[in-house]
Amino acid sequence: MATKKYKTNINCGNCVKAVTGFLSDVPGIDHWEVDTDNPDKILSVSGSDFDEAAVVEAVEDAGFDIRPVEVTN
């Protein structure tokens, strides 16, 4: 299962509720969560086969900013 991380401005419980319906409509997502305690408000999305562009579109449609987190090793 792949996990992708995104920096967002989803910063509270009500924001999470607002985006829930949009992310629930994206096929292939098994689990997602937002770390609102992290200064970058990291959205983690896990699933077997989800379209990253659909995740970005869903969050933007909900009225929030989103951009992929660059993974460094």
KABEL-V23714 format. One line per field, one symbol per residue. ss: DSSP state (H for helix, E for strand, - for the rest). burial: I if it has 24 or more other C-alpha atoms within 12 Angstrom, else O. A space follows every 10 residues. Layout:
BEGIN
ss: ???
burial: ???
END
This chain:
BEGIN
ss: -EEEEEEE-- --HHHHHHHH HHHH----EE EEEEE----- -EEEEEE--- -HHHHHHHHH H----EEE-- ---
burial: OOIIIIIIII IOOOIIOOII OIIIOIOOIO OIIIIOOOOO IIIIIIOOOI OIOOIIOIIO OIOIIIIOOO OOO
END
